[in-house]
Amino acid sequence: MKTILEALYRGQIQPEETIVPSHPEYRPLSRQISAQTEQWRNRLGEEAFRELEEYLDLCDSVESMHVEAAFLQGFRLGANIMIEVMSKREELAPNPASGLSL
């Protein structure tokens, strides 16, 4: 049996591909986005719509970077919480005066 770390290393775990938000408004909003995208395509024409798509792709890239950074920060925070719990130490909390960061 492979460990989670081995599967991560080998690229066999890709949570971003399997995540479907469970929020009740997710699917209706997703359908609304699709409908409005088609409306914009018809209203703008192919060339202007292609330019809009390029802009939206840039926005998606920035958002993806932010989500990745948030995931990493959350994972680090969770790992630090586990270290604190397992070591029963309380001095691991960030203290601006100590220079210790998460």
C-alpha distances in whole Angstrom, upper triangle without the diagonal:
4,7,10,12,10,10,14,15,14,16,13,14,18,19,23,23,22,24,27,29,30,34,36,38,36,36,40,40,38,40,43,42,42,45,47,45,47,50,50,49,52,54,54,53,51,52,52,49,47,48,47,44,43,44,42,39,40,40,36,35,37,35,32,32,34,31,28,30,30,26,26,29,27,24,26,28,25,24,27,28,24,26,29,28,26,29,31,33,36,37,34,36,37,41,43,45,42,41,37,35,32
4,7,8,6,7,10,11,10,12,10,12,15,17,20,20,20,22,25,28,29,32,35,37,34,35,38,38,36,39,41,40,40,43,44,43,45,48,47,47,50,52,51,51,48,49,49,46,44,45,44,41,40,41,39,36,37,37,33,32,34,32,29,29,30,27,25,27,27,23,23,26,25,21,23,25,23,21,25,25,23,24,27,27,25,27,30,32,34,35,32,33,35,38,40,42,40,38,34,32,29
4,5,5,6,9,10,11,12,11,11,15,16,19,20,19,21,24,26,28,31,34,35,33,34,38,37,35,38,41,39,39,43,44,42,44,47,47,46,50,51,51,51,48,49,49,46,44,45,43,40,40,40,38,35,36,35,32,31,32,30,27,27,28,25,23,24,24,21,20,23,21,18,19,22,19,17,21,22,19,20,24,23,21,24,27,28,30,31,28,30,31,35,37,39,36,34,31,29,26
4,5,5,6,9,10,11,9,8,11,12,16,17,16,18,21,23,24,27,30,32,29,31,34,34,32,35,37,35,36,39,40,39,41,44,43,43,47,48,47,48,45,46,45,42,41,41,40,37,36,37,34,32,32,32,29,27,28,27,23,24,24,22,19,21,21,17,17,19,18,15,17,19,16,15,19,20,17,19,22,22,20,23,26,27,29,30,26,28,29,32,34,37,34,32,29,27,23
4,5,5,6,9,10,10,9,12,14,17,18,18,19,23,25,27,29,33,34,31,32,36,35,33,36,38,37,37,41,41,39,42,45,44,44,47,49,47,48,45,45,45,42,40,41,40,37,36,36,34,31,31,31,28,27,27,26,23,22,24,21,18,20,20,17,15,18,18,14,15,18,16,14,18,19,17,18,22,22,20,22,25,26,28,28,25,27,27,31,33,35,32,30,27,25,21
4,5,5,6,9,9,9,13,15,18,18,19,21,24,27,28,31,35,36,33,34,37,37,34,37,40,38,38,41,42,40,42,46,45,44,48,49,48,48,45,46,46,43,41,41,40,37,36,37,35,32,33,33,29,28,29,28,24,24,26,23,20,22,23,20,18,21,21,18,19,22,20,18,22,23,21,22,25,25,24,26,29,30,32,32,29,30,31,34,36,38,35,33,30,28,25
4,5,5,6,5,6,9,12,15,15,15,18,21,23,25,28,31,33,29,30,34,33,31,34,36,34,34,38,39,37,39,42,42,41,44,46,45,45,42,43,43,40,38,39,38,34,34,35,33,30,30,30,27,26,27,26,22,23,24,22,19,21,22,18,18,21,20,17,19,22,20,19,22,24,22,23,26,26,25,28,30,31,33,33,30,31,32,35,37,39,37,35,31,29,26
4,5,5,6,5,8,10,13,14,14,16,20,22,24,27,30,31,28,29,33,32,29,32,35,32,33,36,37,35,37,40,39,39,42,44,43,43,40,41,41,38,36,36,35,32,31,32,30,27,27,27,24,22,24,23,19,19,21,18,15,18,18,15,14,18,17,14,16,19,18,17,20,22,20,21,25,25,24,26,29,30,31,31,28,29,29,32,34,36,34,32,28,26,23
4,5,8,8,11,13,15,16,18,19,23,25,28,30,34,34,31,32,36,35,32,35,37,35,35,39,39,37,39,42,41,41,44,46,44,44,41,41,41,39,37,37,36,33,32,33,31,28,28,29,26,23,25,24,21,20,22,20,17,19,20,17,16,19,20,16,18,21,20,18,22,24,22,23,26,27,26,27,30,31,32,32,29,30,30,33,34,37,34,32,29,26,23
4,6,8,10,14,16,16,17,19,23,26,28,31,34,35,31,32,35,35,32,34,37,35,34,38,39,36,38,42,41,40,43,45,44,43,40,41,41,38,36,37,36,33,32,33,31,28,29,29,26,24,26,25,22,22,24,22,19,21,23,20,19,22,22,19,21,24,23,22,25,27,25,26,30,30,29,31,34,34,36,36,32,33,33,37,38,40,38,35,33,30,27
4,6,7,10,12,12,14,16,20,22,25,28,31,31,28,28,32,31,28,31,33,31,30,34,35,33,35,38,37,36,40,41,40,40,37,37,37,35,32,33,33,29,28,30,28,24,25,26,22,21,23,22,18,19,21,19,16,19,20,17,17,21,21,18,20,23,22,21,25,26,25,26,30,30,29,31,34,34,36,36,32,33,33,36,37,40,38,35,32,29,26
4,6,10,12,11,12,15,18,21,23,26,29,30,27,27,31,30,27,30,33,31,30,34,35,33,35,38,38,37,40,42,41,41,38,39,39,36,34,35,34,31,30,31,29,26,27,28,24,23,25,24,20,21,23,20,18,21,22,18,18,22,21,19,21,24,22,22,25,27,25,27,30,30,29,32,34,35,36,37,33,34,34,38,39,42,39,37,34,31,28
4,6,9,9,10,12,15,18,20,23,26,27,24,25,28,28,25,28,30,29,28,32,33,31,33,37,36,35,39,41,40,40,37,38,38,35,33,34,33,29,29,30,27,25,26,26,22,21,23,21,18,19,20,17,15,18,18,15,16,19,18,16,18,21,19,19,23,23,22,24,27,27,27,29,31,32,33,34,30,31,31,35,36,39,37,35,32,29,25
4,6,6,7,9,13,15,18,21,24,24,21,22,25,24,22,25,27,25,25,29,30,28,30,33,32,32,35,37,36,36,34,34,34,31,29,30,29,26,26,26,24,21,22,22,18,18,20,18,14,16,17,14,13,16,16,13,14,18,17,15,18,21,19,20,23,24,23,25,28,28,28,31,33,33,34,34,31,31,31,34,35,38,37,34,31,28,25
4,5,5,6,10,12,15,17,20,21,18,19,23,22,20,23,25,23,24,27,28,27,29,32,31,31,35,36,35,36,34,35,34,31,30,30,29,25,26,26,23,21,22,21,18,18,19,17,14,15,16,13,12,15,15,11,13,16,15,14,17,19,17,18,22,22,22,24,26,26,27,29,31,32,32,33,29,29,29,33,34,37,36,33,30,27,23
4,6,6,9,11,14,16,19,19,16,17,20,19,17,20,22,20,20,24,25,23,26,28,28,28,31,32,32,32,30,31,30,27,26,27,25,22,22,22,19,17,19,18,14,14,16,13,10,13,14,10,10,14,13,11,13,16,15,15,18,20,19,20,23,24,24,26,28,28,29,32,33,34,34,34,30,30,30,33,34,37,36,33,31,27,24
4,6,9,12,15,17,20,20,16,16,20,19,16,19,22,20,19,23,24,22,24,28,27,27,30,32,31,31,29,30,30,27,25,27,25,22,22,23,20,18,20,19,15,16,18,16,13,16,17,14,14,17,17,15,17,20,19,18,22,23,22,23,27,27,27,29,32,31,32,35,36,37,37,38,34,33,33,37,38,41,40,37,34,31,28
4,6,10,12,15,17,18,15,15,19,19,16,19,22,20,20,24,25,24,26,29,29,29,32,33,33,33,32,33,33,29,28,29,27,24,25,26,22,21,23,22,18,19,21,18,15,18,19,15,15,19,18,15,18,21,19,18,22,23,21,23,26,26,26,29,31,30,31,34,35,36,36,37,34,33,34,37,38,42,40,38,35,32,28
4,6,9,12,14,15,12,13,17,16,14,17,20,18,19,22,23,23,25,27,27,28,31,32,32,33,31,33,32,28,28,29,26,24,25,25,21,20,22,20,17,18,19,16,14,17,17,13,14,17,16,13,16,19,17,17,20,21,20,22,25,24,24,27,29,29,30,33,34,35,34,35,32,31,31,35,36,39,38,36,33,30,26
4,6,9,11,12,9,9,13,13,11,14,17,16,17,20,21,21,23,25,26,26,29,30,31,32,30,32,31,27,27,28,26,23,25,25,21,20,22,20,17,19,20,17,16,19,18,15,16,20,18,16,19,21,19,20,23,24,22,25,27,27,27,30,32,31,32,35,36,37,36,38,34,33,33,37,38,41,41,38,36,32,29
4,6,8,9,7,9,12,12,11,14,16,15,17,20,21,21,23,25,26,27,29,30,31,32,31,33,31,28,28,29,26,24,25,25,21,21,23,20,17,20,20,16,16,19,18,14,16,19,17,15,19,20,18,19,23,22,21,24,26,25,26,29,30,30,32,34,35,36,35,36,33,31,32,35,36,39,39,37,34,31,28
4,6,8,7,9,12,12,12,15,17,17,19,21,22,23,25,27,28,29,31,32,33,35,34,36,34,31,31,32,29,27,29,28,24,24,26,24,21,23,24,20,19,22,21,18,20,22,19,18,22,23,20,21,24,24,22,25,28,26,27,30,31,30,32,35,35,36,35,37,34,32,33,36,37,41,41,39,36,33,29
4,6,5,8,10,10,12,14,15,16,18,20,21,22,24,25,26,28,30,31,32,34,33,35,33,30,31,31,28,26,28,27,23,24,26,23,21,23,23,19,20,22,21,18,20,22,19,19,23,23,20,22,25,24,23,27,29,27,28,32,32,31,33,36,36,37,36,37,34,32,33,36,37,40,40,39,36,33,30
4,6,7,8,9,11,13,14,15,17,19,20,21,23,24,26,27,29,30,31,33,33,35,33,30,31,32,29,27,30,29,25,26,28,25,23,26,26,22,23,26,24,21,24,26,23,23,26,27,24,26,29,28,27,30,32,31,32,35,35,34,37,40,39,40,39,41,38,36,36,39,40,44,44,42,40,37,33
4,6,6,6,8,10,11,12,14,15,16,18,20,21,22,24,26,27,28,30,30,32,30,27,28,29,25,24,27,25,22,23,25,22,20,24,24,20,21,24,22,20,23,25,23,23,26,27,25,27,30,29,28,31,33,32,33,37,37,36,38,41,41,42,40,42,39,37,37,39,40,44,44,42,40,36,34
4,6,5,6,9,10,11,12,14,15,16,19,20,21,23,25,26,27,28,28,30,28,25,26,27,23,22,24,23,19,20,22,20,17,21,21,17,18,21,20,17,20,23,20,20,24,25,23,24,28,27,27,30,32,31,32,35,36,35,37,40,40,41,39,41,38,36,36,39,39,43,43,41,39,35,32
4,5,5,6,9,10,11,12,14,15,17,19,20,21,23,24,26,27,27,29,28,24,25,26,23,21,24,24,20,21,24,21,19,22,23,20,20,24,23,20,23,25,24,23,27,28,26,27,31,30,30,32,35,34,35,38,39,38,40,43,43,44,43,44,41,39,39,42,43,46,46,44,42,38,35
4,5,5,6,9,10,11,12,14,16,17,18,20,21,22,24,26,26,28,27,23,25,26,23,22,25,24,20,22,24,22,20,24,24,21,22,26,24,22,25,28,26,26,29,30,28,30,33,33,32,35,37,36,38,41,41,41,43,46,46,46,45,46,43,41,41,44,44,48,48,46,44,40,38
4,5,5,6,9,10,10,12,14,15,16,18,20,21,22,24,24,26,24,21,22,23,20,19,22,21,17,19,21,18,17,21,21,18,19,23,21,20,23,25,23,23,27,28,26,28,31,31,31,34,36,35,36,39,40,40,42,45,45,45,43,44,41,39,39,42,42,45,46,43,42,38,35
4,5,5,6,9,10,11,13,14,15,17,19,20,21,22,22,24,23,19,20,22,18,17,20,19,15,17,19,17,15,19,20,17,18,21,21,19,21,24,23,23,26,27,26,28,31,31,31,33,36,35,36,39,40,40,42,44,45,45,44,45,42,40,39,42,42,46,46,44,42,38,35
4,5,5,6,9,10,11,13,14,15,17,18,20,21,21,24,22,19,21,22,19,18,21,21,17,19,22,20,18,22,23,20,21,25,24,22,25,28,26,26,30,31,30,31,35,35,34,37,39,39,40,43,44,43,45,48,48,49,48,49,45,43,43,46,46,50,50,47,45,42,39
4,5,5,6,8,10,11,12,14,16,16,18,20,21,23,21,18,20,21,18,17,20,20,16,19,21,19,18,22,23,20,21,25,24,23,26,28,27,27,31,32,31,32,35,35,35,38,40,40,41,44,45,44,47,49,49,49,48,49,46,44,43,46,45,49,49,47,45,42,39
4,5,5,6,9,10,10,12,14,15,16,18,18,20,18,15,17,18,14,13,17,16,13,15,17,15,14,18,19,17,18,22,21,20,23,26,24,25,28,30,29,31,33,34,34,36,38,38,40,42,43,43,45,48,48,48,47,47,44,42,41,44,43,47,47,45,43,40,37
4,6,5,6,9,10,11,13,14,15,16,16,19,18,14,16,17,15,13,17,17,14,15,18,17,16,19,21,19,20,23,23,22,25,27,27,27,30,32,31,32,35,36,36,38,40,40,42,44,45,45,47,50,50,50,49,50,47,45,44,47,46,50,50,47,46,42,39
4,5,5,6,9,10,11,12,14,16,16,19,18,14,17,19,16,15,19,19,16,18,21,20,19,22,24,22,23,27,27,25,28,31,30,30,34,35,34,36,39,39,39,42,44,43,45,47,48,48,50,53,53,53,52,53,50,47,47,49,49,53,53,50,49,45,42
4,5,5,6,9,10,10,12,14,15,17,15,12,15,16,13,13,17,16,14,16,19,17,17,21,22,20,22,25,25,24,27,30,29,30,33,34,33,35,38,38,39,41,43,43,45,47,48,48,50,53,53,53,51,52,49,46,45,48,47,51,51,49,47,44,41
4,5,5,6,9,10,10,12,12,14,13,9,12,13,10,10,13,14,11,13,16,15,15,18,20,19,20,23,24,23,26,28,28,29,32,33,33,34,37,38,38,40,42,43,44,47,48,48,50,52,53,53,51,51,48,46,45,47,47,50,51,48,47,43,41
4,5,5,6,9,10,11,11,14,13,10,12,15,12,12,16,16,14,16,19,19,18,22,23,22,23,27,27,27,29,32,31,32,35,36,36,38,40,41,41,44,46,46,47,50,51,51,53,55,56,56,55,55,52,50,49,51,50,54,54,52,50,47,44
4,5,5,6,9,10,12,15,13,10,14,15,13,13,17,17,16,18,21,20,20,23,25,24,25,29,29,28,31,33,33,34,37,38,38,40,42,43,43,46,47,48,49,52,53,53,55,57,58,57,56,56,53,51,50,52,51,55,55,53,51,48,46
4,5,5,6,8,10,12,10,7,11,12,9,10,14,14,13,15,18,17,18,21,22,22,23,26,27,27,29,31,31,32,35,36,36,38,41,41,42,44,46,47,48,51,51,52,54,56,57,56,55,55,52,49,48,50,49,53,53,50,49,46,44
4,6,5,6,7,9,8,6,9,11,9,10,13,14,13,15,18,18,18,21,23,23,24,27,28,28,30,32,33,33,36,38,38,39,42,43,43,45,47,48,49,52,53,53,55,57,58,58,56,56,53,51,50,52,51,55,55,52,51,47,45
4,6,6,8,11,10,9,12,14,13,13,17,17,17,19,22,22,22,25,27,26,28,31,31,31,34,36,36,37,40,41,41,43,45,46,47,49,51,51,53,55,56,57,58,61,61,61,60,60,56,54,53,55,54,58,58,55,54,51,49
4,6,9,11,9,9,12,13,12,14,17,17,17,19,22,21,22,25,26,26,28,31,31,32,34,36,36,37,40,41,41,43,46,46,47,49,51,51,53,55,56,57,59,61,62,61,59,59,56,54,52,55,53,57,58,55,54,50,48
4,7,8,6,6,9,10,9,11,14,14,15,17,19,19,21,23,24,25,27,29,30,30,33,35,35,36,39,40,40,42,44,45,46,48,50,51,52,54,55,56,58,60,61,60,59,58,55,53,51,53,52,55,56,53,52,49,47
4,6,6,6,9,10,11,12,14,16,16,18,20,21,22,24,26,26,28,30,31,32,34,36,37,38,40,41,42,44,46,47,48,50,52,52,54,56,57,58,60,62,63,62,61,60,57,55,53,55,54,58,58,55,54,51,49
4,6,5,6,9,10,10,12,14,15,16,18,20,20,22,24,25,26,28,30,30,32,34,35,36,38,40,41,42,44,45,46,48,50,51,52,54,56,57,58,60,61,61,59,59,56,54,52,54,53,57,57,54,53,49,47
4,5,5,6,9,10,11,13,14,15,17,19,20,21,23,25,26,28,29,30,32,34,35,36,38,40,41,42,44,45,46,48,50,51,52,54,56,57,58,60,61,60,59,58,55,53,51,53,52,55,56,52,52,48,46
4,5,5,6,9,10,11,12,14,16,17,18,20,22,23,24,26,27,29,30,32,33,34,36,38,39,40,42,43,45,47,48,49,51,53,54,55,57,58,59,58,57,56,53,51,49,51,50,53,54,50,50,46,45
4,5,5,6,9,10,10,12,14,15,16,18,20,21,22,24,25,26,28,30,31,32,34,36,36,38,40,41,42,44,46,47,48,50,52,53,54,56,57,56,55,55,51,49,47,50,48,52,52,49,48,45,43
4,5,5,6,9,10,10,13,14,15,16,19,20,21,23,24,25,27,29,30,31,33,35,36,37,39,40,41,43,45,46,47,49,51,52,53,55,56,55,54,54,50,49,47,49,48,51,51,48,47,44,42
4,5,5,6,9,10,11,13,14,15,17,19,20,22,23,24,26,28,29,30,32,34,35,36,38,39,41,42,44,45,47,48,50,51,53,54,55,54,53,52,49,47,45,47,46,49,49,46,45,42,40
4,5,5,6,9,10,11,12,14,16,16,18,20,21,22,24,26,27,28,30,32,33,34,36,37,38,40,42,43,45,46,48,49,50,52,53,52,51,50,47,45,43,45,44,47,48,44,44,40,39
4,5,5,6,9,10,10,12,14,15,16,18,20,20,22,24,25,26,28,30,31,32,34,35,36,38,40,41,42,44,46,47,48,50,51,50,49,49,45,44,42,44,43,47,47,44,43,39,37
4,5,5,6,9,10,11,13,14,15,17,19,20,21,23,24,26,27,29,30,31,33,35,36,37,39,41,42,43,45,46,48,49,51,50,49,48,44,43,41,43,42,45,45,42,41,37,36
4,5,5,6,9,10,11,13,14,16,17,19,20,22,23,24,26,27,29,30,32,33,35,36,38,39,41,42,44,45,47,48,49,48,47,46,43,41,39,41,39,43,43,40,39,36,34
4,5,5,6,9,10,10,12,14,15,16,18,20,21,22,24,26,26,28,30,31,32,34,36,37,38,40,41,43,44,46,47,46,45,44,41,39,37,40,38,42,42,39,38,34,33
4,5,5,6,9,10,10,12,14,15,16,18,20,21,22,24,25,27,28,30,31,33,34,36,37,39,40,42,43,45,46,45,44,43,40,38,37,39,38,41,41,38,37,33,31
4,5,5,6,9,10,11,13,14,15,17,19,20,21,23,24,26,27,29,30,32,33,35,36,38,39,41,42,43,45,44,42,42,38,37,34,37,35,39,39,35,35,31,29
4,5,5,6,9,10,11,12,14,16,17,18,20,21,22,24,26,27,28,30,32,33,35,36,37,39,40,42,43,42,40,40,36,34,33,35,34,37,37,34,33,30,28
4,5,5,6,9,10,10,12,14,15,16,18,20,21,22,24,25,26,28,30,31,32,34,36,37,38,40,41,40,39,39,35,34,32,35,34,37,37,34,33,29,27
4,5,5,6,9,10,11,12,14,15,17,18,20,21,23,24,26,27,29,30,32,33,35,36,37,39,40,39,38,37,34,33,31,33,32,36,35,32,31,27,25
4,5,5,6,9,10,11,12,14,15,17,18,20,21,23,24,26,27,29,30,32,33,35,36,37,38,37,36,35,32,30,28,30,29,33,33,29,28,25,23
4,5,5,6,9,10,10,12,14,15,16,18,20,21,22,24,26,27,28,30,31,33,34,36,37,36,34,34,31,29,27,30,29,32,32,29,28,24,22
4,5,5,6,9,10,10,12,14,15,16,18,20,21,22,24,25,27,28,30,31,33,34,36,35,34,33,30,29,27,30,29,33,32,29,28,24,22
4,5,5,6,9,10,11,12,14,15,17,18,20,21,22,24,26,27,28,30,31,33,34,33,32,31,28,26,25,27,27,30,29,26,25,21,19
4,5,5,6,9,10,10,12,14,15,16,18,20,21,22,24,26,27,28,30,31,32,31,30,29,26,24,22,25,24,28,28,24,23,19,17
4,5,5,6,9,10,10,12,14,15,16,18,20,21,22,24,25,27,28,30,31,30,29,29,25,24,23,26,26,29,29,26,24,20,18
4,5,5,6,9,10,10,12,14,15,16,18,20,21,22,24,26,27,28,30,29,28,28,24,23,22,25,25,29,28,25,23,19,16
4,5,5,6,8,10,11,12,14,15,16,18,20,21,22,24,26,27,28,27,26,25,22,20,19,22,21,25,24,21,19,16,13
4,5,5,6,8,10,10,12,14,15,16,18,20,21,22,24,25,26,25,24,24,20,19,18,21,21,25,24,21,19,15,13
4,5,5,6,9,10,10,12,14,15,16,18,20,21,22,24,25,25,24,24,20,19,19,22,23,26,25,23,20,17,13
4,5,5,6,9,10,10,12,14,15,16,18,20,21,22,24,23,23,22,18,18,17,20,21,24,23,20,18,14,11
4,5,5,6,9,10,10,12,14,15,16,18,20,21,22,21,20,19,16,15,14,17,18,21,20,17,15,11,8
4,5,5,6,9,10,10,12,14,15,16,18,20,21,20,19,19,16,15,15,18,19,23,22,20,17,13,10
4,5,5,6,9,10,11,12,14,15,16,18,20,19,19,19,16,16,16,20,21,24,22,20,17,14,10
4,5,5,6,9,10,10,12,14,15,16,18,17,17,16,13,13,13,16,18,21,19,17,14,11,7
4,5,5,6,9,10,10,12,14,15,16,15,14,15,11,10,11,14,16,19,18,16,13,10,6
4,5,5,6,9,10,10,12,14,15,15,15,16,13,12,14,17,20,22,21,20,16,14,10
4,5,5,6,9,10,10,12,14,14,14,15,12,12,14,18,20,22,20,19,15,13,10
4,5,5,6,9,10,10,12,11,11,11,8,9,10,14,17,19,16,16,12,10,7
4,5,5,6,8,10,10,10,10,12,9,9,12,15,18,20,18,18,14,13,10
4,5,5,6,8,10,11,12,13,11,12,15,18,21,23,21,21,17,16,13
4,5,5,6,8,8,10,11,9,11,13,17,20,21,18,18,15,14,12
4,6,5,6,5,7,8,7,9,12,15,18,19,17,17,14,14,12
4,6,5,7,9,11,10,12,15,18,21,23,20,21,18,17,15
4,6,8,11,13,12,14,17,20,23,25,22,23,19,19,17
4,5,9,10,10,13,16,18,22,22,19,20,17,18,16
4,7,9,10,12,16,17,21,22,19,21,18,18,17
4,6,7,9,13,14,18,18,16,17,14,15,15
4,6,7,10,11,15,16,14,16,13,14,14
4,6,8,9,12,12,10,12,10,12,12
4,6,8,12,13,10,11,8,9,9
4,6,10,12,10,11,8,8,8
4,6,9,8,8,5,5,7
4,5,5,7,6,8,10
4,6,5,7,8,11
4,6,8,11,14
4,5,9,12
4,6,10
4,7
4
